[in-house]
Amino acid sequence: MPYIHRLIQSPPSVFKAALALSVVLHIALLAMYMPKSTKSFKKIEEAVFLVKLKEHKQEKEENPSHQDSQVLSNKTPASQEAPSAPTAEEWAFASKYTLKNSKGYRHSWGKQVRSMMGTSVEGADQGEVRFRIKIAPNGSIVQIDTLWKTSDKVEQLARVAIKSMPPPPPTPTGKMLVFDKTISFSPFANDDSPIYRDDCLPDPPIFKNPFAWDGSSTQEVKRGKPVEPLNPEELAECLKQLPQDSIDAMSAHDQRQLVQWGSNKLSPKN
């Protein structure tokens, strides 16, 4: 009797656990001496299951994040080391490549910034930031504007890297270079090495609505001018700039195409 008195005065959680344990033990003893073929045994099994389910639910309510935090703590976050900075040969090529708005220069510039941002680790600090950059003909940075970002930390790291990066070479065209660049700081980011094989093809025309009308002038359908290919002399001069695409660049390009066109958002709904 003193034991029962102390048990009643114990904290509610201890009392409930002891009571539930007592019920389970009594039901188990009854189950041992009762034929399993009877309907009562099935009811006892159901009662045991309900008691255990209630205990589990009570434990989860008292400490809801225990199991989730334990699972998360056992998972090692993914990480990706920063790529190496552009080599002297890469910068030499970039400083002379004039096609597609100095494509090689833009890539080397972004690679230089990412190489100085360090290792990316899976978590809250991963993300992307997109800048609009203006570079003077001598290679100095004139202006950098943030177009959008998914992480304040990524923008901070990128701006620190830009501020402390070594002076890049002059722009290939000797003119102001303006471009947009996305810096990906994520352990799941793919190599963004460009391919150059199609850079001598003319750019597709910018779409303009042929039926647009200002409401006052004569209505007419305005057809866009067809794209004119380069003449043989211009094409031969252009081909001299094209480098041999690397296997890594081709692989990265194919991966980007697979991700883009393999999206379920592009698939027709069944």
Secondary structure, DSSP 4 states (H G I P E B T S, - for coil): -HHHHHHHHS-HHHHHHHHHHHHHHHHHHHHHTS-TTSHHHHHHHHHHHHHHHHHHHHHHHHSTTHHHHHHHHTSPPPEEPPPPPPPHHHHHHHTT--HHHHHHHHHHHHHHHHHTS--EESSTT-EEEEEEEEE-TTS-EEEEEEEEES-HHHHHHHHHHHHHSPPPPPPTTSS-EEEEEEEEE-TTPPP-----TTTTSPPPPPP--TT---SSSPP---PPPPPPPPPHHHHHHHHTT--PPPHHHHHHHHHHHHHHHT-TTSSPP-
